[in-house]
Amino acid sequence: MSPDDAEPGSDTPPPDGTPDAALEASIDALAAALDTLAHPLIAVMPDGQLLHANQAAHELLAQEQAFVLGADQVLSPRSAPYRSPFSAALMAASAGTPQQLHWAEGELSLHVTLRPLAAPAASTAQVAPVLLMLAPPDETPFDATGFAENHNLSAAETRVLEVLMHGYKAEEAAERLGVGVATVRSQIAAIRQKTGHRSVASLLATLGDLPPLRKPPPR
């Protein structure tokens, strides 16, 4: 039977660069997670076809300083000398080898990490999508709203968390927020319970390891 005679639903792999249904489902789940991050993150196919760009990445793409997105939704570096190395890095990352790219032009200095989002199947023509992680601006502040939203913290608990993140103790937080110390201690206990931390020190250590998070968009 020729490829043209194959019935729908057969095991014939999709052509190169075309995500199948299972891959599209995983991309949808990934997209929801990426949108909570303040770091620019872009998921593409090895040919540069855009799968998803989180909000931070969309803001960067709108500036058209480092990358441009064509009418065909293919991502490429704005400067021609970087296009060939970028294409080669995409293919290598898709094949399973993480890549690092760095270029500077004028006032622009960009560092990009490329990692495969799935292991390519050796027995099929399917290729793995690639995640581009762009270095965030220096000293990017931590935005607690995304973390608070993900853990169902109240507005008052979020304000307490933000004060704690600046190194203040409960007594100092109460003074800065204009509430009683007992209220702050109660809110800290609620924060620890909701986030699964036994101590404030453990909570702050976890926050220190996280990238800046955005408040998730309304559903």
HUCOR-V297236 format. One record per residue. N is the residue number from 0. RES is the residue in one small letter. SS is DSSP state (helix for helix, strand for strand, loop for the rest). PSI is psi in radians with two decimals (999 if undefined). Layout:
n=<N:N>
res=<RES:RES>
ss=<SS:SS>
psi=<PSI:PSI>
//
This chain:
n=<0:1:2:3:4:5:6:7:8:9:10:11:12:13:14:15:16:17:18:19:20:21:22:23:24:25:26:27:28:29:30:31:32:33:34:35:36:37:38:39:40:41:42:43:44:45:46:47:48:49:50:51:52:53:54:55:56:57:58:59:60:61:62:63:64:65:66:67:68:69:70:71:72:73:74:75:76:77:78:79:80:81:82:83:84:85:86:87:88:89:90:91:92:93:94:95:96:97:98:99:100:101:102:103:104:105:106:107:108:109:110:111:112:113:114:115:116:117:118:119:120:121:122:123:124:125:126:127:128:129:130:131:132:133:134:135:136:137:138:139:140:141:142:143:144:145:146:147:148:149:150:151:152:153:154:155:156:157:158:159:160:161:162:163:164:165:166:167:168:169:170:171:172:173:174:175:176:177:178:179:180:181:182:183:184:185:186:187:188:189:190:191:192:193:194:195:196:197:198:199:200:201:202:203:204:205:206:207:208:209:210:211:212:213:214:215:216:217:218>
res=<m:s:p:d:d:a:e:p:g:s:d:t:p:p:p:d:g:t:p:d:a:a:l:e:a:s:i:d:a:l:a:a:a:l:d:t:l:a:h:p:l:i:a:v:m:p:d:g:q:l:l:h:a:n:q:a:a:h:e:l:l:a:q:e:q:a:f:v:l:g:a:d:q:v:l:s:p:r:s:a:p:y:r:s:p:f:s:a:a:l:m:a:a:s:a:g:t:p:q:q:l:h:w:a:e:g:e:l:s:l:h:v:t:l:r:p:l:a:a:p:a:a:s:t:a:q:v:a:p:v:l:l:m:l:a:p:p:d:e:t:p:f:d:a:t:g:f:a:e:n:h:n:l:s:a:a:e:t:r:v:l:e:v:l:m:h:g:y:k:a:e:e:a:a:e:r:l:g:v:g:v:a:t:v:r:s:q:i:a:a:i:r:q:k:t:g:h:r:s:v:a:s:l:l:a:t:l:g:d:l:p:p:l:r:k:p:p:p:r>
ss=<loop:loop:helix:helix:helix:loop:loop:loop:loop:loop:loop:loop:loop:loop:loop:loop:loop:loop:loop:loop:helix:helix:helix:helix:helix:helix:helix:helix:helix:helix:helix:helix:helix:helix:loop:loop:strand:loop:loop:loop:strand:strand:strand:strand:loop:loop:loop:loop:strand:strand:strand:strand:strand:loop:helix:helix:helix:helix:helix:helix:helix:helix:helix:loop:loop:loop:strand:strand:strand:loop:loop:loop:loop:strand:strand:strand:strand:loop:loop:helix:helix:helix:helix:helix:helix:helix:helix:helix:helix:helix:helix:helix:helix:helix:loop:loop:loop:loop:strand:strand:strand:strand:strand:strand:strand:loop:loop:strand:strand:strand:strand:strand:strand:strand:strand:strand:loop:loop:loop:loop:loop:loop:loop:loop:loop:loop:loop:loop:loop:strand:strand:strand:strand:strand:loop:loop:loop:loop:loop:loop:loop:loop:loop:helix:helix:helix:helix:helix:helix:helix:loop:loop:loop:loop:helix:helix:helix:helix:helix:helix:helix:helix:helix:helix:helix:loop:loop:loop:loop:helix:helix:helix:helix:helix:helix:helix:helix:loop:loop:loop:helix:helix:helix:helix:helix:helix:helix:helix:helix:helix:helix:helix:helix:helix:helix:loop:loop:loop:loop:helix:helix:helix:helix:helix:helix:helix:helix:helix:helix:loop:loop:loop:strand:loop:loop:loop:loop:loop:loop>
psi=<2.32:2.82:-0.56:-0.39:-0.07:2.39:2.64:2.48:0.04:3.05:0.16:2.14:2.65:2.72:2.80:2.40:-0.04:1.99:2.41:-3.13:-0.75:-0.70:-0.71:-0.65:-0.73:-0.57:-0.68:-0.74:-0.70:-0.71:-0.72:-0.66:-0.73:-0.57:-0.24:-0.14:2.45:-0.18:2.48:2.10:2.31:2.26:2.22:2.82:2.88:-0.37:0.08:-0.04:2.17:2.26:-0.76:2.49:2.24:3.08:-0.72:-0.66:-0.68:-0.69:-0.68:-0.75:-0.58:-0.47:-0.40:0.64:-0.72:-0.81:2.71:2.57:1.98:3.01:-0.42:0.16:0.54:2.24:2.40:2.68:2.55:-0.67:2.25:-0.70:-0.36:-0.12:-0.75:-0.84:-0.60:-0.77:-0.74:-0.69:-0.66:-0.82:-0.72:-0.72:-0.69:-0.56:-0.07:0.04:1.90:2.57:2.72:2.31:2.49:2.27:2.72:2.40:2.00:-2.21:-0.08:2.21:2.07:2.32:2.25:2.28:2.30:2.18:2.47:2.49:-0.19:2.71:2.20:2.42:2.12:-0.45:-0.02:3.03:0.01:2.49:2.75:2.42:2.88:2.42:2.19:2.14:1.91:2.38:2.31:2.89:2.64:2.49:0.73:2.15:2.65:2.24:1.98:-0.18:-0.67:-0.80:-0.76:-0.73:-0.74:-0.44:0.26:0.68:2.52:2.96:-0.72:-0.70:-0.63:-0.71:-0.71:-0.76:-0.76:-0.65:-0.73:-0.62:-0.36:0.17:0.14:2.57:3.04:-0.77:-0.74:-0.66:-0.73:-0.74:-0.75:-0.57:-0.16:0.58:3.02:2.69:-0.67:-0.64:-0.77:-0.74:-0.67:-0.71:-0.64:-0.73:-0.70:-0.69:-0.79:-0.70:-0.79:-0.55:-0.08:0.51:2.40:-0.34:2.78:-0.65:-0.74:-0.71:-0.82:-0.57:-0.71:-0.77:-0.62:-0.41:-0.16:2.59:2.84:2.37:2.48:2.77:2.20:2.53:2.68:2.54:999>
//
